[in-house]
Amino acid sequence: MENYIELALAEAHKALKQGEVPIGACIVRDGKVIAKAHNIRQKTRNAVNHAEIIAIQKACKKLHDWRLSDCDIYITLKPCPMCAGAIANARIKNVYYAAEETNSDDHLCESIFLSNRLNHKPNLIKIENEECSKILSDFFASRRKENRD
């Protein structure tokens, strides 16, 4: 499990090098990585190009199916509402995430996963990885400093 979050973290580092919010995702099926991605919203000028969405698209293309029910996703940050909806709609079984937003106490991800409007309810599992939190906090601290200068 730790190996997969490390792959997602490597994707987050790619995003960071491109000036993107450093978030990465990795989709695994039967112990094999079938898709990896990182945020590319700035590069593509497209609001929906989050790491999770791109990884889901890649996995669907590779498996020739929109149902990823035998897959798990590893993400460096707890999914936003848009990504939570996409994960649930893709029928992904387990969602492993390492970091949470520190300035928010809402539980939108859980609310979406538990919604009666969705037929599938993924398991949401927090895993410990300090570096996933650090890369994000350092990124946003740097952005705040740039805005002050």
Disulfide bonds with the S-S distance in Angstrom:
none
